[in-house]
Amino acid sequence: MTSIARARPTRPTPLRMLKATSVGLCGLALFLGACTLANTPQQDLAYARWAKCSAPYVSLERVDLDGRITFKISNEGSRQQVLQCLAEAGRTGPPLPEPVGVYPPSGP
């Protein structure tokens, strides 16, 4: 009578599991990173409007995903100038959230 040797199932080694997990996480990170490379349509519109409305001593801080423009100002006059220009630029296209003018943080 011949006996057939059955191989015991082997458990993956911790190193092999670590490698597989690392590769999976890196792939997920690359996928999620690629998703954030493109602007939303609202951001593209906000950048186009900002290009028409820049003013001296005013700098763009950020454009949120919903198209809200946040910009740094040095005085109230420049803030009003930019807000008026952005309002005029917004009359011809889809609406965006109200822009926000902020003063830079003061020193210590």
C-alpha positions in Angstrom: 0.0 0.0 0.0 1.4 3.3 -1.0 0.8 6.3 1.1 0.5 9.6 -0.5 2.2 12.4 1.4 0.0 15.4 1.7 1.7 18.7 1.9 0.7 20.8 4.9 -0.6 24.2 3.9 2.1 26.7 4.6 1.3 30.0 6.2 2.7 33.1 4.5 5.8 34.4 6.2 5.5 37.7 8.0 8.0 39.2 5.5 5.9 38.1 2.6 2.7 39.5 4.1 4.5 42.8 4.9 5.7 43.1 1.3 2.2 42.4 -0.1 0.6 44.9 2.3 3.2 47.5 1.4 2.7 47.1 -2.4 -1.1 47.3 -1.9 -0.8 50.5 0.2 1.6 52.1 -2.3 -0.8 51.3 -5.1 -3.7 52.8 -3.2 -1.6 56.0 -2.4 -0.7 56.4 -6.1 -4.3 56.0 -7.2 -5.6 58.5 -4.6 -2.7 60.9 -5.5 -3.7 60.8 -9.1 -7.3 61.7 -8.2 -6.2 65.0 -6.7 -4.1 66.2 -9.6 -6.9 67.8 -11.6 -8.8 70.9 -10.6 -12.6 70.8 -10.3 -14.5 72.9 -12.9 -15.3 75.4 -10.1 -11.6 75.8 -9.4 -10.8 76.3 -13.1 -13.5 79.0 -13.2 -12.2 80.7 -10.1 -8.6 80.7 -11.4 -9.8 82.3 -14.7 -11.7 85.0 -12.7 -8.7 85.6 -10.5 -6.4 86.1 -13.5 -8.7 89.0 -14.5 -8.8 90.6 -11.1 -5.4 90.6 -9.5 -4.4 93.9 -7.9 -1.2 95.4 -6.3 -0.4 94.1 -2.8 -2.9 91.3 -3.1 -2.0 87.6 -3.4 -3.9 84.5 -4.0 -3.8 82.2 -0.9 -5.9 79.3 -2.2 -8.9 78.2 -4.2 -11.1 75.6 -2.5 -12.7 72.7 -4.3 -16.0 74.5 -4.5 -14.3 77.5 -6.2 -14.1 79.8 -3.1 -11.2 82.2 -3.6 -9.2 83.2 -0.5 -6.7 86.0 -1.0 -4.3 88.0 1.2 -4.7 91.8 1.4 -2.7 94.6 2.8 -5.5 97.2 3.1 -9.2 97.5 2.8 -9.1 99.4 -0.5 -7.4 96.6 -2.3 -9.9 94.1 -0.8 -12.8 96.1 -2.1 -11.2 96.5 -5.5 -10.7 92.7 -5.9 -14.2 91.9 -4.5 -15.8 94.3 -7.0 -13.8 92.9 -9.9 -14.7 89.3 -9.0 -18.4 90.2 -8.7 -18.3 91.7 -12.1 -16.5 88.7 -13.6 -19.1 86.5 -11.9 -22.1 88.1 -13.7 -21.4 86.3 -16.9 -21.0 82.7 -15.7 -22.0 80.3 -13.0 -21.9 81.5 -9.5 -19.1 80.7 -7.1 -19.0 81.0 -3.3 -18.3 84.5 -1.9 -14.5 85.3 -2.1 -12.7 86.0 1.2 -10.0 88.6 1.7 -7.8 88.0 4.7 -4.9 90.0 6.2 -1.6 88.1 6.6 -0.8 87.0 10.1 0.9 89.6 12.2 4.4 89.1 13.7 5.2 88.0 17.2 
